[in-house]
Amino acid sequence: MKDRRRQSRVFRKDVKVQRATKIVATIGPASSDLETLTRMIHAGVDVVRLNFSHGKAQDHIDRAAMVRQVAASCGREIAIMADLQGPKIRIGKFENGKIQLQNGARFILDAACEIGNEQQVGLDYKELPRDLKVGDVLLLNDGMIVLVVDKVIGSQIHTTVRIGGELSNNKGINRLGGGLTAAALTAKDMEDIKTAMSFQADYIAVSFPKSATDMMMARQLANIAGEEYRHKPQMIAKIERAEAIPVLQEILDASDGIMVARGDLAVEVGNAAVPALQKRMIRMARTSNKLAITATQMMESMIVNAIPTRAEVSDVANAVLDGTDAVMTSAETASGKYPVETVETMSAICIEAENSEDFKLDADFLNVTFTRIDQSIAYGALFTAYHLRVKAIVALTESGSTALWMSRHNIDIPIIALTPSLTTRRKTALYRNVHTMELAQSPDRAAVLKAAQDLLLAKGVVQKGDMIVVTWGEPMGQVGGTNALNIMTVGEH
């Protein structure tokens, strides 16, 4: 295996494709100007996240337009992810903006309260009192404040402060162990889906889904809103609730991918449970031919510091080794001091982690049952490329499905998806180890294969004499499943 890793490092140095793991970057006030966003894309951003928890509809429309403009100027297709706010349960506001809670103090959460003070505060989720019982533990401000429910009287939740501290306006509330009844899609989310479809967001991230039904409803709403644009986005389920864990497979089946959203999830299930859950979720996503994004506080210290902590470096590297498709930034690039440096650092960590991997592709196929011709071709291309040590795996594709199946297995050979479809070029920006280029297709197979080789040569992905594996669908030029595989030497037509 040492020899294979050494070959991987040499291989990665002499081609233009260098990183398999993708980077999702949230943009906000710190990164919403042309110069900064251009630098971030050059540094390695593959997907831009628009956080609908902040800003107005027009803000997101304007930022989406800027992303498309900058991506075009950089010669890249960057996917846009619209991240819905969901039923974020928050406290109201205080008359002085914040208070200091002391351990052992009594404190009331009151759905009827307008302005809070040292004794009580309001709630934006008016049904919260109905969801609680005596002894429940509430975690505020990402678990920094802990309250124990003593009694519930009408609109009031009477609590004792177990862990106090500073509490300011609009902080979030979770119940330890989950179980809050708030619906995954709010009226605001439904309007935000329409906004996201107006600029054809490639991905919709749904916050706090508890079931497959939540994801199916979100997809239906997105498809309806996107109908006038002839656009159907990919759906990402953000796994943030304890209730989602037992039904994770059902949620996966109803989604195109999941986000390991470690913030709210950690508050509900406990910090100690999250690392193992992360590995399990990524593994389940890959096995189900779905995408996985690892998110929350990955480079948190870089909000204010130019370099990350060693723990953060290890966190990003471990997500890569777990097999995540993408790692994600939040405040680091949205409002931090070093958005470009964060992306550069994250990219470097990903590359080092990938170069350290042992690749044992054969083991992935031991118990696989092939049920479709196109899936069999995808796996056959991987197996052939792995053992012949080819320079690239090339998928001539319309939908990107063949490239997705290939990307579910770790291999130190880049997968190049060549497609005429703009939608496919954008959505595959999130697929691990898949790099997409535009290529027109026609019934003339020889002409298309020559054009594919010429494009790869021009982009510096291959050189004359290199061996590649190519897959496509016959008859070429028609939309249909991949059913052909060829091993060819570049330059020999």
C-alpha positions in Angstrom: 0.0 0.0 0.0 2.9 2.4 0.5 3.7 2.1 -3.2 0.2 2.9 -4.1 0.2 6.0 -1.9 3.5 7.1 -3.5 2.0 6.7 -7.0 -1.0 8.8 -5.9 1.2 11.7 -4.8 3.2 11.7 -8.0 0.0 11.4 -10.0 -1.6 14.4 -8.3 1.4 16.6 -8.9 1.5 16.3 -12.7 -2.1 17.0 -13.5 -4.4 20.0 -13.0 -6.9 18.1 -10.9 -5.7 18.1 -7.3 -8.4 17.8 -4.7 -11.2 15.2 -4.4 -13.1 16.5 -1.4 -15.2 19.5 -2.2 -15.6 22.8 -0.3 -18.9 24.4 0.5 -18.5 28.0 1.6 -21.1 30.2 3.2 -21.1 33.8 1.9 -22.2 36.8 3.8 -21.1 40.3 4.7 -17.4 39.3 4.7 -17.5 37.7 1.3 -20.2 39.4 -0.8 -18.0 41.6 -2.9 -16.6 40.6 -6.3 -12.9 40.6 -5.3 -13.3 38.5 -2.2 -15.6 36.0 -3.8 -13.3 35.7 -6.9 -10.3 35.0 -4.6 -12.3 32.4 -2.7 -13.3 30.6 -5.9 -9.6 30.6 -7.0 -8.7 29.3 -3.6 -10.9 26.3 -4.0 -14.7 26.9 -3.3 -16.8 24.4 -5.2 -20.3 25.2 -3.8 -21.6 28.5 -2.4 -24.1 28.3 0.5 -26.7 31.0 0.9 -28.0 31.0 4.5 -31.6 31.9 4.5 -31.6 32.3 8.3 -30.1 35.8 7.6 -30.9 38.5 5.1 -33.9 39.3 2.9 -35.0 37.6 -0.3 -33.4 40.3 -2.5 -30.1 39.8 -0.7 -30.0 36.2 -1.8 -31.1 36.9 -5.3 -28.3 39.5 -5.6 -25.6 37.2 -4.2 -26.7 34.3 -6.4 -26.3 36.6 -9.5 -22.9 37.6 -8.3 -21.9 33.9 -7.8 -22.9 33.1 -11.4 -21.0 36.2 -12.6 -17.8 35.4 -10.8 -17.9 31.7 -11.6 -18.2 32.6 -15.3 -15.3 35.0 -15.1 -13.2 32.2 -13.3 -14.1 29.7 -16.0 -15.8 27.3 -13.5 -19.3 26.1 -12.7 -20.0 26.7 -9.0 -23.1 25.1 -7.4 -25.4 27.2 -5.3 -27.0 25.8 -2.2 -30.0 27.5 -0.6 -30.1 26.6 3.1 -33.5 27.0 4.6 -33.9 28.4 8.1 -36.4 25.8 9.3 -38.3 26.0 12.6 -35.4 27.5 14.6 -36.9 27.9 18.0 -35.6 31.0 19.7 -36.2 33.2 22.7 -37.3 36.8 22.2 -35.5 40.0 22.9 -34.4 41.7 26.1 -35.1 45.3 27.1 -31.3 45.8 27.4 -30.2 43.3 24.7 -28.9 40.7 27.1 -29.0 39.4 30.7 -26.7 37.4 33.1 -28.2 34.2 34.4 -26.9 32.9 37.7 -26.7 29.1 38.6 -29.8 28.2 40.6 -31.8 31.2 39.6 -35.5 30.9 38.6 -36.3 32.0 35.0 -39.5 31.9 33.0 -39.9 31.4 29.2 -43.2 33.0 28.4 -44.8 32.7 25.0 -47.0 35.8 25.8 -44.0 38.0 26.9 -43.2 40.9 24.6 -39.9 42.2 26.0 -37.6 40.2 28.3 -35.8 41.1 31.5 -33.8 39.3 34.3 -36.9 37.2 35.3 -38.4 36.2 31.9 -38.2 36.3 28.2 -40.5 35.7 25.2 -40.6 32.8 22.6 -41.0 33.0 18.9 -42.3 29.4 18.9 -45.6 29.8 20.8 -46.4 26.1 21.0 -43.2 25.3 23.0 -45.1 25.0 26.4 -47.2 22.2 24.9 -44.1 20.2 24.1 -42.6 20.2 27.6 -43.0 18.4 30.9 -41.5 18.7 34.3 -37.9 17.6 34.4 -37.2 18.3 30.7 -33.8 19.9 30.1 -33.6 23.0 27.8 -30.4 24.1 26.1 -30.0 27.6 25.0 -27.4 29.3 22.8 -26.0 26.0 21.5 -26.0 24.4 24.9 -24.1 27.2 26.7 -27.1 27.8 29.0 -28.9 24.9 30.6 -32.4 25.2 32.1 -34.5 22.5 33.9 -38.3 22.7 33.6 -40.0 22.9 37.0 -43.6 23.4 35.8 -45.6 24.6 32.8 -48.5 27.0 33.5 -50.4 28.1 30.4 -48.0 30.1 28.2 -45.3 30.0 30.9 -42.4 27.6 31.3 -40.9 27.9 34.8 -37.3 26.8 35.0 -34.3 26.6 37.2 -30.9 27.6 35.8 -28.5 24.7 36.0 -25.7 26.3 34.0 -25.9 30.1 33.7 -24.1 32.8 31.8 -24.8 35.6 29.4 -28.0 35.2 27.4 -28.7 37.7 24.6 -31.5 38.3 22.1 -32.9 35.6 19.8 -30.8 32.7 21.0 -31.9 29.2 20.0 -33.6 26.6 22.2 -33.2 22.8 22.0 -34.6 20.1 24.2 -32.1 17.5 25.3 -33.0 14.3 23.5 -35.2 16.1 20.9 -38.9 15.7 20.6 -40.2 19.2 19.8 -43.2 19.1 17.4 -42.3 22.1 15.2 -42.9 21.2 11.5 -39.7 21.1 9.4 -41.1 23.5 6.8 -42.3 26.9 8.0 -44.3 29.5 6.0 -41.0 31.4 5.6 -39.3 28.3 4.2 -42.0 27.9 1.6 -41.5 31.4 0.4 -37.7 31.0 0.5 -38.0 27.9 -1.7 -39.7 30.1 -4.3 -36.9 32.7 -4.0 -34.3 30.0 -4.4 -36.0 28.6 -7.6 -36.1 32.1 -9.1 -32.3 31.9 -9.5 -32.3 28.1 -10.0 -30.4 27.0 -6.9 -28.8 23.7 -7.5 -29.3 22.4 -4.0 -31.9 23.0 -1.3 -30.8 22.2 2.2 -33.8 21.4 4.5 -33.3 22.2 8.2 -34.6 19.9 11.0 -36.3 17.2 8.9 -37.7 14.4 11.1 -38.9 12.0 8.5 -38.9 11.1 4.8 -42.2 12.9 4.5 -40.5 16.2 5.4 -38.1 15.8 2.5 -40.7 14.6 0.0 -42.8 17.7 0.8 -39.8 20.0 0.4 -39.0 18.4 -2.9 -42.5 18.7 -4.2 -42.6 22.4 -3.3 -39.3 23.0 -4.9 -40.3 21.1 -8.1 -43.5 23.1 -8.4 -41.7 26.4 -7.8 -39.0 25.5 -10.3 -41.5 24.3 -13.0 -41.6 27.6 -14.8 -37.8 27.5 -15.1 -37.7 23.8 -16.0 -35.5 23.3 -13.0 -35.5 20.6 -10.3 -33.0 21.1 -7.5 -31.2 18.4 -5.5 -32.4 18.0 -1.9 -30.1 17.9 1.1 -31.4 16.8 4.5 -29.7 18.5 7.4 -29.5 16.0 10.2 -30.0 18.1 13.3 -32.7 16.4 15.3 -32.4 13.3 17.6 -35.6 12.0 16.0 -33.9 11.8 12.6 -31.3 9.3 13.6 -33.6 6.2 13.9 -35.1 6.9 10.5 -31.9 8.1 8.8 -32.2 5.5 6.0 -35.7 6.6 5.1 -34.6 10.2 5.1 -31.6 9.3 2.9 -33.9 7.4 0.5 -36.1 10.6 0.1 -33.1 12.9 -0.4 -30.1 13.4 -2.7 -27.8 13.8 0.2 -27.4 14.7 3.9 -25.6 17.3 5.9 -24.0 16.2 9.1 -25.1 19.4 10.9 -23.2 19.0 14.1 -24.3 22.1 16.0 -28.0 21.5 16.8 -27.5 17.7 16.6 -24.8 17.8 19.3 -27.1 19.9 21.5 -29.9 17.3 21.2 -27.8 14.0 21.4 -24.8 15.3 23.4 -21.3 16.2 22.1 -19.8 12.8 22.8 -22.2 11.0 20.5 -21.5 13.2 17.4 -18.2 11.8 16.1 -19.5 8.2 15.8 -22.7 9.5 14.3 -20.8 11.5 11.7 -18.9 8.3 10.6 -22.1 6.3 10.5 -24.0 8.9 8.5 -21.3 9.4 5.9 -20.9 5.6 5.6 -24.7 5.2 5.1 -24.8 8.0 2.6 -22.1 6.5 0.5 -23.6 3.0 0.6 -27.0 4.5 -0.5 -25.3 6.4 -3.4 -26.1 9.7 -1.7 -24.0 12.7 -0.9 -22.6 13.7 2.5 -21.6 17.2 3.7 -19.8 17.7 7.0 -20.5 21.0 8.6 -20.4 23.2 11.7 -17.4 24.8 13.4 -14.9 23.1 11.2 -12.6 26.1 11.2 -14.3 28.1 13.9 -11.2 29.8 15.2 -10.5 31.3 11.8 -13.4 33.7 12.3 -10.8 35.8 14.1 -7.5 34.1 13.6 -5.4 33.6 10.4 -4.5 30.0 11.2 -6.7 27.2 12.6 -6.2 25.2 15.7 -4.6 21.7 15.4 -7.9 20.2 16.6 -9.7 21.9 13.7 -7.1 20.6 11.2 -7.6 17.1 12.6 -11.4 17.6 12.4 -11.3 18.5 8.7 -8.8 15.7 7.9 -10.9 13.1 9.7 -14.0 14.1 7.8 -12.1 13.6 4.6 -10.9 10.2 5.7 -14.5 9.3 6.7 -15.3 9.8 3.0 -17.4 13.0 3.1 -18.1 14.5 -0.2 -17.6 18.0 1.1 -16.6 20.0 4.1 -18.4 23.3 4.9 -17.6 26.7 6.3 -20.2 28.9 8.0 -19.3 32.1 9.9 -15.7 31.6 9.0 -16.3 32.8 5.4 -19.7 34.6 5.9 -18.6 37.1 8.6 -15.0 36.2 9.6 -11.8 38.2 9.1 -10.1 35.6 6.9 -12.6 34.1 4.4 -10.0 33.5 1.6 -7.4 32.1 4.0 -10.0 29.7 5.5 -10.7 28.2 2.1 -7.0 28.0 1.2 -6.2 26.3 4.5 -9.2 23.9 4.2 -8.1 22.9 0.7 -4.6 22.2 1.8 -5.8 20.0 4.7 -8.1 18.0 2.3 -5.2 17.3 -0.1 -2.9 16.1 2.6 -5.5 13.9 4.1 -6.4 12.4 0.6 -2.7 11.7 -0.1 -2.4 9.8 3.2 -5.2 7.3 2.3 -4.8 3.6 1.7 -7.0 2.6 -1.3 -8.5 -0.9 -1.1 -11.1 -0.7 -3.9 -11.5 -4.4 -4.3 -13.0 -4.8 -0.9 -15.8 -2.5 -1.8 -17.0 -4.9 -4.5 -17.0 -8.1 -2.4 -20.7 -8.1 -1.6 -22.1 -5.8 -4.3 -25.0 -7.0 -6.3 -25.4 -5.2 -9.7 -29.0 -4.6 -10.7 -28.5 -2.1 -13.5 -26.4 -2.1 -16.6 -25.2 1.5 -16.1 -24.3 0.8 -12.5 -22.3 -2.2 -13.6 -20.5 -0.2 -16.2 -19.6 2.4 -13.5 -18.2 -0.2 -11.2 -16.4 -1.9 -14.1 -14.7 1.4 -15.0 -13.5 1.8 -11.4 -12.1 -1.7 -11.2 -10.4 -1.4 -14.5 -8.9 2.0 -13.8 -7.7 0.9 -10.4 -5.8 -2.1 -11.6 -4.4 -0.6 -14.8 -3.4 2.6 -13.0 -4.9 4.8 -15.8 -4.6 8.6 -15.7 -8.3 9.4 -15.6 -11.8 7.9 -15.6 -13.9 9.7 -18.2 -17.7 9.6 -18.1 -19.7 10.9 -21.0 -22.9 11.7 -19.2 -26.1 13.6 -19.4 -27.5 13.3 -15.9 -24.3 12.6 -14.0 -25.5 9.4 -12.4 -22.5 7.3 -13.7 -20.1 9.8 -12.1 -22.1 9.7 -8.9 -21.9 6.0 -8.6 -18.2 6.0 -9.3 -17.6 8.7 -6.7 -19.0 6.5 -3.9 -15.8 4.6 -3.8 -12.4 6.0 -2.8 -9.9 5.9 -5.7 -6.8 8.1 -6.3 -7.7 8.6 -10.0 -9.9 11.6 -10.9 -13.3 11.1 -12.4 -14.0 13.5 -15.2 -17.6 14.0 -16.1 -18.0 15.4 -19.7 -21.5 16.6 -20.3 -23.4 19.2 -22.4 -25.8 19.8 -19.5 -25.3 23.0 -17.5 -27.5 21.7 -14.7 -25.3 18.5 -14.4 -22.1 20.5 -14.5 -23.3 22.5 -11.5 -24.7 19.7 -9.4 -21.7 17.5 -9.8 -19.6 20.3 -8.3 -20.5 18.6 -5.0 -19.6 15.1 -5.9 -16.4 13.8 -4.3 -13.5 13.3 -6.8 -15.7 14.3 -9.8 -14.5 17.2 -12.0 -16.9 18.3 -14.7 -16.3 19.9 -18.1 -18.6 20.9 -21.0 -18.6 18.6 -24.0 -21.2 18.5 -26.7 -22.3 15.0 -27.8 -23.5 13.7 -31.1 -24.3 10.4 -32.9 -20.7 10.5 -34.3 -18.9 8.4 -31.6 -15.4 8.8 -33.1 -15.8 12.6 -33.3 -17.0 12.8 -29.7 -14.2 10.6 -28.3 -11.6 12.6 -30.2 -13.1 15.9 -28.9 -13.0 14.4 -25.3 -9.3 13.6 -25.6 -8.6 17.0 -27.1 -10.4 18.7 -24.2 -8.5 16.7 -21.6 -5.2 17.5 -23.3 -6.0 21.2 -23.5 -7.0 21.2 -19.8 -3.8 19.5 -18.8 -5.6 16.5 -17.2 -3.8 14.0 -19.5 -0.8 13.9 -21.9 -0.4 12.0 -25.2 0.3 8.4 -24.5 -1.7 8.3 -21.2 -4.2 5.5 -20.7 -7.8 6.4 -19.8 -11.1 4.6 -19.2 -14.1 6.0 -20.9 -17.8 5.2 -20.4 -20.8 6.4 -22.4 -24.3 5.3 -23.6 -25.1 3.8 -26.9 -26.4 5.1 -29.2 -24.3 8.1 -28.5 -26.0 11.5 -28.6 -29.3 10.3 -27.0 -30.3 10.6 -23.4 -30.1 7.1 -21.9 -28.2 4.8 -19.5 -24.5 4.2 -19.8 -23.9 0.9 -21.4 -20.4 1.0 -22.9 -16.8 1.1 -21.6 -13.5 1.5 -23.5 -9.9 1.6 -22.5 -7.9 3.9 -24.8 -4.6 5.6 -25.1 -4.7 9.4 -25.5 -3.6 10.5 -29.0 -4.5 7.2 -30.7 -7.7 7.8 -32.7 
